[in-house]
């Protein structure tokens, strides 16, 4: 098996391969097309020159791994990072844990919704947000999920908006209490963030926000997807209520390299 960086001569093969299942390869497609300056992709080619697996490294810290167990093992041998945040298939887990000591692990899944399957529940007024709301968005995210969003900044939110992220939210008494964002591409729309302040949960705000995003971005030609932790039962319930179905499951880990 040959491990090689993705270069222009291999791009047609790369795009043919991931286009067969874009929800499964979403970050490979998105980061390579829109964030190439911060992205590295390595391909595992079999003896016939076909792609048997691939590994994405974004900003030198976030890794996505796809493919056969043989390909994953070979790709991980090329991974030279002391700290890693990695999303991979469940069957890749033993090889990851051989190399990295976990600091946090989660089951993850991607859920998918196609046009005609949606069941919208919009009981609260949802408004589109702008840069003036960025500080409140960051505050909600940090308090809603410190593990994943504890270091997010107002500047991060503003930069995302400038790159095309659309934000929506519910306000009560002029204060933002629930938010969600989405990125739309020619392949799928991704709902990337959904967060509600703790004392405003279980009131249907998140359901209204996600339903509004689906109404805005779900198209005939491409679905909407969302990634969620498998143990986040309340969130999964919200998404299933709107019509999302479980599509694929993953292993997620933050870890540090084991000392030899």
Backbone as JSON, one array per atom type, in Angstrom:
{
  "sequence": "XXXXXXXXXXXXXXXXXXXXXXXXXXXXXXXXXXXXXXXXXXXXXXXXXXXXXXXXXXXXXXXXXXXXXXXXXXXXXXXXXXXXXXXXXXXXXXXXXXXXXXXXXXXXXXXXXXXXXXXXXXXXXXXXXXXXXXXXXXXXXXXXXXXXXXXXXXXXXXXXXXXXXXXXXXXXXXXXXXXXXXXXXXXXXXXXXXXXXXXXXXXXXXXXXXXXXXXXXXXXXXXXXXXXXXXXXXXXXXXXXXXXXXXXXXXXXXXXXXXX",
  "N": [[0.84, -1.19, 0.0], [0.54, 2.2, -0.86], [1.32, 5.32, 0.55], [0.52, 8.6, 0.0], [0.78, 12.17, -0.44], [-2.05, 14.22, -1.25], [-2.1, 15.46, -4.42], [-2.27, 17.59, -7.39], [-2.38, 15.75, -9.74], [-3.75, 13.57, -8.66], [-6.17, 14.5, -7.91], [-8.62, 14.24, -9.52], [-9.24, 11.49, -9.09], [-9.51, 11.52, -6.31], [-11.78, 13.25, -5.97], [-13.74, 11.78, -7.34], [-13.91, 9.58, -5.69], [-14.73, 10.56, -3.09], [-17.11, 11.8, -3.76], [-18.97, 9.84, -3.97], [-20.0, 9.49, -1.48], [-20.62, 11.99, 0.09], [-21.6, 13.02, 2.65], [-20.23, 11.35, 4.44], [-17.63, 12.02, 3.89], [-17.46, 14.71, 4.33], [-15.8, 16.76, 5.52], [-13.39, 16.38, 4.21], [-14.04, 17.16, 1.61], [-14.97, 19.82, 2.02], [-12.87, 21.18, 3.42], [-10.71, 20.81, 1.68], [-11.53, 22.14, -0.6], [-12.26, 24.75, 0.28], [-10.54, 25.56, 2.31], [-7.9, 25.1, 1.7], [-5.33, 26.06, 2.13], [-4.85, 25.55, 4.75], [-4.94, 22.87, 5.04], [-4.02, 19.44, 4.86], [-3.98, 16.44, 3.02], [-3.7, 12.97, 2.98], [-3.43, 10.1, 0.97], [-4.22, 6.63, 0.85], [-3.21, 4.29, -1.28], [-4.14, 1.39, -3.05], [-2.81, -1.67, -4.54], [-3.78, -1.48, -7.1], [-3.93, 1.15, -7.58], [-6.16, 2.42, -6.58], [-8.1, 4.35, -4.23], [-7.89, 3.43, -0.94], [-8.13, 4.44, 1.51], [-8.04, 7.49, 3.48], [-6.57, 10.42, 4.97], [-7.15, 13.38, 6.67], [-5.67, 16.4, 7.69], [-6.24, 19.17, 9.48], [-5.29, 22.45, 9.98], [-3.09, 21.59, 11.36], [-3.88, 20.2, 13.62], [-6.4, 18.96, 13.78], [-7.79, 15.91, 12.89], [-9.12, 13.77, 10.41], [-10.08, 10.5, 9.64], [-10.5, 7.97, 7.28], [-11.55, 4.9, 5.64], [-10.25, 1.54, 4.98], [-9.23, -0.8, 7.58], [-6.6, -1.59, 7.23], [-5.61, 0.49, 5.63], [-5.99, 2.63, 7.38], [-4.24, 2.0, 9.46], [-1.77, 2.2, 8.14], [-1.81, 4.9, 7.39], [-1.88, 6.18, 9.88], [0.65, 5.67, 10.77], [2.06, 7.62, 9.5], [1.32, 9.87, 10.77], [2.43, 12.5, 12.55], [2.12, 13.94, 15.16], [2.02, 15.51, 18.32], [-0.13, 16.17, 19.95], [-3.54, 15.42, 19.4], [-6.7, 15.72, 17.78], [-9.12, 13.66, 16.79], [-11.28, 12.19, 14.4], [-12.66, 9.19, 13.48], [-13.33, 5.92, 12.03], [-15.1, 3.39, 13.91], [-13.76, 0.95, 13.81], [-11.18, 1.72, 13.53], [-10.28, 2.44, 15.98], [-8.6, 0.74, 17.77], [-6.02, 1.02, 16.61], [-5.57, 3.73, 16.76], [-5.51, 4.11, 19.52], [-3.26, 2.69, 20.13], [-1.27, 4.43, 19.48], [-1.88, 6.9, 20.58], [-2.62, 8.34, 23.73], [-5.68, 8.58, 25.29], [-7.35, 11.59, 26.18], [-9.9, 12.45, 26.17], [-12.8, 10.83, 25.04], [-15.38, 10.08, 22.67], [-18.43, 8.77, 21.32], [-19.49, 9.48, 18.07], [-21.81, 10.73, 15.65], [-23.08, 11.19, 12.33], [-25.93, 12.77, 11.22], [-28.63, 12.8, 8.89], [-30.72, 14.55, 6.61], [-33.08, 14.55, 4.1], [-34.72, 16.32, 1.4], [-38.21, 16.55, 1.68], [-38.44, 14.83, 3.77], [-38.51, 16.34, 6.01], [-39.8, 17.62, 9.11], [-41.01, 20.26, 10.25], [-40.82, 22.32, 13.14], [-41.63, 25.15, 14.3], [-42.0, 27.17, 16.74], [-41.2, 29.42, 17.99], [-40.03, 32.77, 17.53], [-37.48, 33.07, 15.24], [-34.51, 34.62, 14.42], [-32.22, 35.96, 11.96], [-28.78, 36.28, 12.65], [-26.05, 38.63, 13.23], [-22.8, 40.26, 13.07], [-22.96, 41.85, 15.3], [-24.04, 40.26, 17.2], [-22.12, 38.48, 17.88], [-20.55, 38.3, 20.25], [-22.4, 37.46, 22.21], [-23.14, 35.01, 21.08], [-20.73, 33.56, 21.29], [-20.5, 33.43, 24.08], [-22.76, 31.88, 24.82], [-22.07, 29.46, 23.54], [-19.68, 28.73, 24.89], [-20.55, 28.32, 27.5], [-22.5, 26.39, 27.14], [-21.19, 24.1, 26.19], [-18.4, 23.48, 27.43], [-16.24, 21.73, 26.96], [-15.97, 21.31, 24.15], [-16.29, 23.87, 23.07], [-15.09, 25.69, 24.72], [-12.97, 27.46, 24.31], [-13.7, 29.18, 22.33], [-13.93, 32.33, 20.64], [-15.14, 35.73, 20.4], [-14.05, 36.83, 18.11], [-13.55, 34.54, 16.59], [-16.17, 33.8, 15.91], [-16.98, 36.01, 14.37], [-15.14, 35.88, 12.26], [-15.92, 33.45, 11.11], [-18.49, 34.14, 10.22], [-17.77, 36.0, 8.27], [-16.61, 34.28, 6.46], [-18.76, 32.92, 5.5], [-20.53, 31.52, 7.16], [-23.82, 31.16, 8.33], [-25.82, 32.46, 10.85], [-28.41, 31.85, 13.22], [-30.96, 32.64, 15.64], [-32.74, 32.67, 18.82], [-34.22, 35.23, 20.69], [-34.92, 36.49, 23.92], [-36.47, 39.04, 25.64], [-34.66, 40.76, 24.42], [-32.25, 39.48, 24.73], [-29.96, 37.06, 23.62], [-30.67, 33.61, 23.54], [-30.65, 31.1, 22.4], [-28.93, 29.44, 19.79], [-27.85, 28.72, 16.41], [-25.92, 27.52, 13.63], [-25.1, 27.41, 10.09], [-23.52, 26.05, 7.22], [-23.51, 26.25, 3.75], [-23.05, 24.33, 0.83], [-22.21, 23.13, -2.48], [-22.72, 20.49, -2.21], [-23.85, 19.55, 0.26], [-25.77, 20.93, 3.01], [-24.46, 21.96, 6.07], [-25.28, 21.82, 9.41], [-23.62, 23.29, 11.84], [-23.3, 24.2, 14.5], [-25.26, 24.05, 17.41], [-26.72, 25.49, 20.15], [-27.94, 26.2, 23.41], [-28.66, 28.37, 26.09], [-28.36, 27.32, 29.49], [-30.53, 27.72, 31.32], [-32.62, 28.1, 29.63], [-33.37, 25.84, 28.35], [-35.24, 22.98, 27.06], [-37.52, 24.22, 26.21], [-38.2, 24.35, 23.64], [-36.71, 25.99, 22.01], [-34.27, 25.32, 20.65], [-35.29, 23.44, 18.87], [-36.9, 25.07, 17.27], [-34.92, 26.74, 16.18], [-33.26, 24.92, 14.71], [-35.19, 23.89, 12.97], [-35.81, 26.19, 11.5], [-33.36, 26.67, 10.21], [-33.23, 24.36, 8.62], [-35.48, 24.82, 7.01], [-34.56, 27.04, 5.6], [-32.27, 26.1, 4.23], [-32.42, 23.44, 3.28], [-32.43, 21.66, 0.34], [-33.67, 20.48, -2.87], [-31.72, 19.14, -4.34], [-29.61, 18.52, -2.66], [-28.81, 17.2, 0.62], [-29.25, 18.01, 4.16], [-26.93, 17.94, 6.82], [-25.82, 16.95, 10.12], [-23.52, 16.8, 12.78], [-23.22, 14.98, 15.8], [-22.71, 14.16, 19.24], [-22.89, 10.81, 20.32], [-23.88, 10.27, 22.86], [-25.43, 12.42, 23.46], [-28.35, 12.55, 24.05], [-30.71, 14.25, 24.32], [-30.25, 16.17, 22.25], [-30.16, 14.52, 19.97], [-32.76, 13.6, 20.0], [-34.15, 15.98, 19.41], [-33.26, 16.44, 16.78], [-34.13, 14.14, 15.45], [-36.86, 14.46, 15.74], [-37.3, 16.51, 13.97], [-36.8, 15.27, 11.62], [-34.32, 14.25, 10.88], [-32.15, 11.47, 10.35], [-30.16, 8.82, 11.7], [-27.01, 8.34, 10.23], [-24.17, 7.63, 9.9], [-21.71, 6.28, 12.15], [-19.04, 7.24, 14.37], [-15.75, 7.23, 15.89], [-14.48, 9.4, 18.25], [-11.75, 11.28, 19.48], [-9.66, 13.04, 21.76], [-6.27, 13.35, 22.32], [-2.91, 12.55, 23.53], [0.36, 11.87, 22.32], [1.68, 8.65, 22.89], [4.43, 7.8, 24.95], [7.34, 6.26, 23.82]],
  "CA": [[0.0, 0.0, 0.0], [1.32, 3.43, -0.98], [0.77, 6.52, 1.2], [1.0, 9.75, -0.77], [-0.01, 13.4, -0.29], [-2.95, 14.57, -2.35], [-1.54, 16.46, -5.33], [-3.16, 17.79, -8.54], [-2.67, 14.59, -10.6], [-4.63, 12.63, -7.99], [-7.44, 15.13, -7.53], [-9.81, 13.62, -10.13], [-9.53, 10.25, -8.38], [-9.99, 11.92, -4.99], [-13.15, 13.76, -6.03], [-14.64, 10.67, -7.72], [-14.07, 8.7, -4.54], [-15.52, 11.13, -2.01], [-18.43, 12.2, -4.25], [-19.87, 8.71, -3.79], [-20.59, 9.58, -0.14], [-20.16, 13.27, 0.62], [-21.78, 13.17, 4.11], [-19.18, 10.59, 5.13], [-16.35, 12.66, 3.59], [-17.77, 16.13, 4.23], [-14.69, 17.65, 5.85], [-12.4, 16.25, 3.15], [-14.49, 18.0, 0.5], [-15.07, 21.23, 2.41], [-11.56, 21.76, 3.75], [-9.82, 20.82, 0.51], [-11.96, 23.16, -1.56], [-12.42, 26.09, 0.81], [-9.51, 25.88, 3.31], [-6.76, 24.3, 1.26], [-4.08, 26.58, 2.68], [-4.72, 25.04, 6.13], [-5.33, 21.46, 4.97], [-3.23, 18.4, 4.21], [-4.68, 15.17, 2.86], [-2.88, 11.84, 2.54], [-4.2, 9.0, 0.4], [-3.68, 5.27, 0.88], [-3.53, 3.68, -2.58], [-3.89, -0.05, -3.1], [-1.93, -2.1, -5.63], [-4.38, -1.09, -8.38], [-3.97, 2.61, -7.65], [-7.43, 2.93, -6.07], [-8.02, 4.89, -2.87], [-8.39, 2.51, 0.07], [-8.31, 5.22, 2.73], [-7.49, 8.84, 3.41], [-6.43, 11.12, 6.24], [-7.14, 14.83, 6.57], [-5.11, 17.13, 8.82], [-6.65, 20.57, 9.34], [-4.6, 23.41, 10.86], [-2.07, 20.9, 12.11], [-4.36, 19.73, 14.91], [-7.64, 18.19, 13.67], [-7.57, 14.8, 11.95], [-10.21, 12.88, 10.02], [-9.53, 9.27, 9.08], [-11.5, 7.14, 6.61], [-11.01, 3.81, 4.85], [-10.11, 0.21, 5.56], [-8.35, -0.85, 8.75], [-5.23, -1.64, 6.74], [-5.24, 1.84, 5.21], [-5.92, 3.47, 8.56], [-3.0, 1.69, 10.17], [-0.65, 2.77, 7.37], [-1.91, 6.36, 7.46], [-1.53, 6.61, 11.23], [2.11, 5.62, 10.9], [2.57, 8.87, 8.94], [0.83, 10.98, 11.57], [3.5, 12.91, 13.45], [1.59, 15.01, 15.99], [2.08, 15.19, 19.74], [-1.52, 16.25, 20.41], [-4.41, 15.15, 18.26], [-8.15, 15.61, 17.87], [-9.31, 12.79, 15.64], [-12.55, 11.52, 14.14], [-12.35, 8.03, 12.65], [-14.31, 4.85, 12.14], [-14.97, 2.6, 15.13], [-12.77, -0.12, 13.63], [-9.83, 2.31, 13.6], [-10.0, 2.77, 17.37], [-7.43, 0.08, 18.37], [-4.78, 1.54, 16.05], [-5.4, 5.08, 17.31], [-5.15, 4.0, 20.93], [-1.89, 2.21, 20.2], [-0.34, 5.54, 19.27], [-2.24, 8.06, 21.38], [-3.29, 8.14, 25.01], [-6.86, 9.44, 25.23], [-7.72, 12.54, 27.23], [-11.36, 12.44, 26.11], [-13.32, 10.05, 23.91], [-16.83, 10.13, 22.49], [-19.04, 8.27, 20.11], [-20.04, 10.56, 17.25], [-22.57, 10.29, 14.49], [-23.61, 12.19, 11.43], [-27.33, 12.56, 10.92], [-28.91, 13.29, 7.54], [-32.11, 14.87, 6.29], [-33.31, 14.85, 2.69], [-35.93, 17.07, 1.08], [-39.41, 15.73, 1.73], [-38.45, 14.09, 5.03], [-38.48, 17.28, 7.12], [-40.98, 17.86, 9.94], [-40.6, 21.52, 10.88], [-41.51, 22.73, 14.37], [-41.18, 26.52, 14.58], [-42.96, 27.74, 17.7], [-40.64, 30.66, 18.5], [-39.48, 33.65, 16.51], [-36.06, 32.86, 15.01], [-34.0, 35.72, 13.6], [-30.86, 35.83, 11.49], [-27.86, 37.03, 13.49], [-24.94, 39.27, 12.53], [-21.59, 40.43, 13.88], [-23.29, 42.49, 16.58], [-24.45, 39.2, 18.12], [-21.03, 37.51, 17.99], [-20.12, 38.11, 21.64], [-23.4, 36.64, 22.88], [-23.02, 33.66, 20.53], [-19.56, 32.92, 21.91], [-20.82, 33.18, 25.49], [-23.66, 30.73, 24.88], [-21.33, 28.26, 23.16], [-18.71, 28.36, 25.94], [-21.24, 27.8, 28.69], [-23.28, 25.21, 26.79], [-20.33, 22.93, 26.01], [-17.03, 23.94, 27.65], [-15.23, 20.82, 26.41], [-15.78, 21.52, 22.72], [-16.33, 25.28, 22.67], [-14.64, 26.52, 25.82], [-11.98, 28.46, 23.9], [-14.19, 29.97, 21.21], [-13.9, 33.76, 20.9], [-15.99, 36.58, 19.55], [-13.37, 36.96, 16.82], [-13.8, 33.3, 15.84], [-17.53, 33.87, 15.36], [-17.0, 37.03, 13.33], [-14.41, 35.37, 11.11], [-16.78, 32.46, 10.48], [-19.53, 34.87, 9.48], [-17.14, 36.58, 7.08], [-16.33, 33.19, 5.52], [-19.99, 32.39, 4.94], [-21.42, 30.87, 8.11], [-25.05, 31.88, 8.63], [-26.24, 32.22, 12.22], [-29.8, 32.13, 13.56], [-31.14, 32.51, 17.07], [-33.95, 33.12, 19.52], [-33.95, 36.22, 21.72], [-35.98, 36.8, 24.87], [-36.17, 40.33, 26.27], [-33.5, 41.33, 23.76], [-31.04, 38.7, 25.0], [-29.86, 35.82, 22.86], [-30.75, 32.45, 24.44], [-30.45, 29.85, 21.65], [-28.29, 29.77, 18.51], [-27.44, 27.65, 15.51], [-25.34, 28.04, 12.39], [-25.08, 26.49, 8.96], [-22.71, 26.31, 6.02], [-24.1, 25.59, 2.6], [-22.13, 24.08, -0.28], [-22.87, 22.49, -3.61], [-22.94, 19.06, -1.92], [-24.78, 19.44, 1.38], [-25.72, 21.99, 4.01], [-24.03, 21.45, 7.36], [-25.58, 22.54, 10.63], [-22.38, 23.06, 12.56], [-23.41, 24.54, 15.92], [-26.57, 24.29, 18.03], [-26.46, 25.69, 21.57], [-28.95, 26.95, 24.14], [-28.26, 28.64, 27.47], [-28.87, 26.24, 30.34], [-31.84, 27.98, 31.94], [-33.65, 28.24, 28.6], [-33.52, 24.56, 27.65], [-36.51, 22.25, 27.17], [-38.62, 25.13, 25.9], [-38.44, 24.28, 22.2], [-35.94, 26.99, 21.27], [-33.36, 24.65, 19.71], [-36.12, 22.84, 17.81], [-37.28, 26.15, 16.36], [-33.72, 27.2, 15.46], [-32.87, 23.92, 13.72], [-36.25, 23.84, 11.96], [-35.65, 27.37, 10.65], [-32.2, 26.43, 9.36], [-33.64, 23.37, 7.63], [-36.37, 25.5, 6.07], [-33.77, 27.96, 4.78], [-31.15, 25.54, 3.48], [-32.66, 22.12, 2.7], [-32.75, 21.8, -1.08], [-34.01, 19.24, -3.56], [-30.57, 18.45, -4.91], [-28.65, 18.06, -1.67], [-29.4, 17.08, 1.96], [-28.65, 18.71, 5.29], [-26.34, 17.0, 7.77], [-25.39, 17.49, 11.41], [-22.72, 15.89, 13.6], [-23.65, 15.04, 17.18], [-22.19, 13.1, 20.08], [-23.86, 9.73, 20.47], [-24.47, 10.3, 24.19], [-26.25, 13.62, 23.6], [-29.7, 12.06, 23.73], [-31.67, 15.34, 24.06], [-30.03, 16.75, 20.92], [-30.58, 13.54, 18.97], [-34.23, 13.61, 20.01], [-34.57, 17.18, 18.67], [-32.98, 16.28, 15.35], [-35.03, 13.1, 14.92], [-38.2, 15.06, 15.7], [-37.36, 17.35, 12.77], [-36.73, 14.38, 10.46], [-32.99, 13.69, 10.67], [-31.95, 10.05, 10.7], [-28.77, 8.45, 11.92], [-26.43, 7.94, 8.96], [-22.94, 6.9, 10.16], [-21.15, 6.48, 13.48], [-17.6, 7.43, 14.39], [-15.01, 7.31, 17.15], [-13.84, 10.71, 18.4], [-10.81, 11.28, 20.59], [-8.58, 14.0, 21.96], [-5.24, 12.61, 23.04], [-1.51, 12.9, 23.41], [1.15, 10.75, 21.82], [2.26, 7.8, 23.9], [5.88, 7.79, 24.97], [7.87, 4.93, 23.48]],
  "C": [[0.89, 1.25, 0.0], [0.6, 4.58, -0.29], [1.37, 7.73, 0.51], [0.16, 10.98, -0.46], [-0.92, 13.6, -1.49], [-2.35, 15.72, -3.15], [-2.43, 16.53, -6.57], [-3.4, 16.56, -9.42], [-3.65, 13.58, -10.0], [-6.0, 13.22, -7.64], [-8.66, 14.54, -8.22], [-10.22, 12.32, -9.44], [-10.1, 10.55, -6.99], [-11.45, 12.36, -5.03], [-14.13, 12.68, -6.46], [-14.92, 9.79, -6.51], [-14.98, 9.31, -3.49], [-16.92, 11.54, -2.46], [-19.44, 11.07, -4.14], [-20.56, 8.75, -2.43], [-20.09, 10.86, 0.53], [-20.44, 13.42, 2.12], [-20.69, 12.48, 4.92], [-17.82, 11.27, 4.97], [-16.48, 14.19, 3.58], [-16.55, 17.01, 4.46], [-13.56, 17.55, 4.84], [-12.76, 17.17, 1.99], [-14.42, 19.47, 0.87], [-13.69, 21.84, 2.64], [-10.64, 21.82, 2.54], [-10.23, 21.9, -0.48], [-11.89, 24.58, -0.99], [-11.33, 26.5, 1.8], [-8.2, 25.17, 2.96], [-5.45, 24.77, 1.88], [-3.82, 26.08, 4.1], [-4.91, 23.52, 6.2], [-4.28, 20.6, 4.28], [-4.05, 17.13, 4.14], [-3.68, 14.13, 2.35], [-3.79, 10.72, 2.07], [-3.46, 7.69, 0.59], [-4.14, 4.58, -0.39], [-3.21, 2.19, -2.55], [-3.04, -0.39, -4.32], [-2.47, -1.73, -7.01], [-4.49, 0.42, -8.53], [-5.28, 3.21, -7.2], [-7.26, 3.42, -4.63], [-8.67, 3.91, -1.91], [-8.63, 3.22, 1.39], [-7.71, 6.6, 2.56], [-7.49, 9.48, 4.79], [-6.33, 12.62, 5.99], [-6.54, 15.41, 7.84], [-5.41, 18.61, 8.59], [-5.98, 21.42, 10.42], [-3.59, 22.72, 11.78], [-2.54, 20.32, 13.43], [-5.61, 18.86, 14.85], [-7.5, 17.16, 12.56], [-8.88, 14.08, 11.68], [-9.61, 11.69, 9.29], [-10.66, 8.42, 8.51], [-10.8, 5.99, 5.88], [-10.92, 2.49, 5.6], [-9.2, 0.26, 6.78], [-6.89, -0.89, 8.33], [-4.75, -0.25, 6.33], [-5.09, 2.76, 6.41], [-4.62, 3.25, 9.33], [-1.79, 2.31, 9.47], [-0.65, 4.29, 7.44], [-1.49, 6.88, 8.84], [-0.02, 6.56, 11.47], [2.76, 6.9, 10.38], [2.18, 10.08, 9.78], [1.85, 11.32, 12.65], [3.06, 14.14, 14.24], [1.64, 14.58, 17.44], [0.69, 15.21, 20.38], [-2.43, 16.08, 19.19], [-5.88, 15.21, 18.67], [-8.58, 14.87, 16.62], [-10.72, 12.22, 15.6], [-12.28, 10.4, 13.13], [-13.47, 7.02, 12.76], [-14.06, 4.05, 13.42], [-13.88, 1.54, 15.0], [-11.34, 0.4, 13.62], [-9.36, 2.53, 15.03], [-8.77, 2.06, 17.94], [-6.1, 0.65, 17.88], [-4.5, 2.96, 16.57], [-4.9, 5.0, 18.75], [-3.76, 3.39, 21.13], [-0.9, 3.37, 20.19], [-0.61, 6.7, 20.21], [-2.98, 7.66, 22.66], [-4.48, 9.1, 25.08], [-7.0, 10.36, 26.44], [-9.23, 12.66, 27.31], [-11.77, 11.64, 24.89], [-14.84, 10.16, 23.88], [-17.22, 9.29, 21.28], [-19.62, 9.46, 19.37], [-20.89, 9.95, 16.15], [-22.87, 11.48, 13.6], [-25.04, 11.79, 11.13], [-27.67, 13.31, 9.63], [-30.4, 13.51, 7.35], [-32.21, 15.24, 4.82], [-34.64, 15.58, 2.5], [-37.13, 16.14, 1.03], [-39.54, 14.94, 3.01], [-38.56, 15.02, 6.25], [-39.85, 17.42, 7.8], [-40.68, 19.1, 10.79], [-41.48, 21.86, 12.09], [-40.97, 24.11, 14.76], [-42.23, 27.2, 15.45], [-42.47, 29.07, 18.27], [-40.07, 31.47, 17.35], [-37.97, 33.43, 16.43], [-35.59, 33.94, 14.05], [-32.6, 35.4, 13.12], [-29.96, 36.77, 12.28], [-26.74, 37.63, 12.65], [-23.79, 39.51, 13.5], [-21.88, 41.1, 15.22], [-23.71, 41.48, 17.63], [-23.29, 38.25, 18.46], [-20.6, 37.25, 19.43], [-21.11, 37.23, 22.41], [-23.37, 35.2, 22.38], [-21.88, 32.91, 21.2], [-19.82, 32.56, 23.36], [-21.72, 31.96, 25.65], [-22.91, 29.44, 24.57], [-20.41, 27.8, 24.29], [-19.4, 27.78, 27.16], [-22.03, 26.54, 28.38], [-22.43, 23.96, 26.68], [-18.87, 23.35, 26.17], [-15.97, 23.04, 27.03], [-14.93, 21.13, 24.95], [-15.62, 22.99, 22.36], [-15.78, 26.23, 23.72], [-13.67, 27.61, 25.43], [-12.44, 29.32, 22.73], [-14.22, 31.45, 21.6], [-14.88, 34.5, 20.0], [-15.38, 36.73, 18.16], [-13.57, 35.73, 15.96], [-15.17, 33.34, 15.16], [-17.59, 34.86, 14.2], [-16.27, 36.55, 12.08], [-15.23, 34.32, 10.37], [-17.89, 33.1, 9.67], [-18.97, 35.45, 8.19], [-16.83, 35.53, 6.03], [-17.6, 32.53, 4.98], [-20.91, 31.66, 5.89], [-22.64, 31.75, 8.37], [-25.53, 31.48, 10.02], [-27.69, 32.64, 12.41], [-29.97, 31.96, 15.06], [-32.49, 32.98, 17.55], [-33.52, 34.1, 20.6], [-35.17, 36.37, 22.62], [-35.57, 38.06, 25.63], [-34.88, 40.93, 25.72], [-32.21, 40.57, 23.96], [-31.08, 37.38, 24.24], [-29.82, 34.62, 23.8], [-30.51, 31.12, 23.73], [-29.92, 30.2, 20.26], [-28.03, 28.51, 17.69], [-26.83, 28.26, 14.27], [-25.33, 26.98, 11.31], [-24.13, 27.0, 7.89], [-23.39, 25.59, 4.87], [-23.07, 25.49, 1.48], [-22.92, 23.45, -1.41], [-23.16, 21.02, -3.36], [-24.0, 18.85, -0.85], [-24.79, 20.76, 2.13], [-25.36, 21.34, 5.34], [-24.53, 22.37, 8.47], [-24.43, 22.26, 11.58], [-22.48, 23.25, 14.06], [-24.89, 24.64, 16.28], [-26.32, 24.38, 19.53], [-27.55, 26.56, 22.18], [-28.46, 27.18, 25.57], [-29.01, 27.71, 28.41], [-30.28, 26.52, 30.88], [-32.97, 28.17, 30.92], [-33.84, 26.95, 27.8], [-34.89, 23.94, 27.91], [-37.72, 23.16, 26.97], [-38.91, 25.17, 24.4], [-37.64, 25.27, 21.38], [-35.02, 26.33, 20.23], [-34.13, 24.01, 18.56], [-36.53, 23.9, 16.79], [-36.09, 26.64, 15.54], [-33.34, 26.21, 14.37], [-33.92, 23.83, 12.62], [-36.14, 25.01, 10.99], [-34.47, 27.2, 9.7], [-32.53, 25.44, 8.26], [-34.54, 24.01, 6.58], [-35.61, 26.38, 5.1], [-32.85, 27.24, 3.81], [-31.38, 24.16, 2.88], [-33.14, 22.28, 1.27], [-33.03, 20.45, -1.71], [-32.77, 18.44, -3.92], [-29.54, 18.01, -3.88], [-29.27, 18.09, -0.28], [-28.76, 18.04, 2.94], [-28.12, 17.67, 6.26], [-25.99, 17.73, 9.06], [-24.62, 16.42, 12.15], [-23.12, 16.08, 15.06], [-22.99, 13.91, 17.96], [-23.27, 12.07, 20.35], [-24.56, 9.76, 21.82], [-25.37, 11.52, 24.42], [-27.69, 13.31, 23.19], [-30.7, 13.19, 23.5], [-31.51, 15.95, 22.67], [-30.49, 15.8, 19.83], [-32.1, 13.5, 18.87], [-34.77, 14.8, 19.21], [-34.41, 16.96, 17.18], [-33.89, 15.23, 14.72], [-36.46, 13.63, 14.82], [-38.39, 15.87, 14.43], [-37.25, 16.5, 11.5], [-35.35, 13.82, 10.16], [-32.96, 12.22, 11.06], [-30.45, 9.78, 10.86], [-28.18, 7.86, 10.63], [-25.16, 7.12, 9.13], [-22.44, 7.24, 11.56], [-19.63, 6.51, 13.42], [-17.06, 7.33, 15.81], [-14.3, 8.66, 17.17], [-12.93, 10.69, 19.61], [-9.94, 12.53, 20.57], [-7.52, 13.27, 22.77], [-3.85, 13.15, 22.81], [-0.72, 11.66, 23.02], [1.78, 9.96, 22.97], [3.78, 7.85, 23.81], [6.39, 6.37, 24.73], [8.8, 4.43, 24.56]]
}
